[in-house]
Amino acid sequence: MVSPARRRDAVAYLMRRHPVSERRACLLVGQHRSTQRYERVAPEYEIKLVDRMNVLAAAHPRYGYRRVCALLRTAYWSRKGSEEDATFRDPSGGTSEPPMNPARFRDPRWGDRPGRSVSA
């Protein structure tokens, strides 16, 4: 089994050496074009992400990887975007916890005010 990186090199070689399109070269090598065009995430970003994951894992030792990923998502950790998006951003301007969304915990059957019900 050959890794996708090696297949990328093979596709690039075929395109350079022979007058073949990317589509045909990928077909010959057996690689999807989406895999061919994939760009790896910068290593600096991965180091920052792993550091942040380790901090969260140390603070919450009982949490698994899914919960840590959820914490990263709620903490506005962005995987794409500019360099400033690659760092942990604090949206509330001082606390490390993101603001709670009360609508997320509201039961829609009870309406938005006490004593008021939602019509069916």
Secondary structure as UniProt FT lines:
FT   HELIX           4..17
FT   HELIX           22..29
FT   HELIX           33..36
FT   HELIX           43..59
FT   TURN            61..62
FT   HELIX           65..74
FT   TURN            75..76
FT   HELIX           83..86
FT   TURN            91..92
FT   HELIX           102..105
FT   HELIX           108..110
FT   TURN            114..115
//
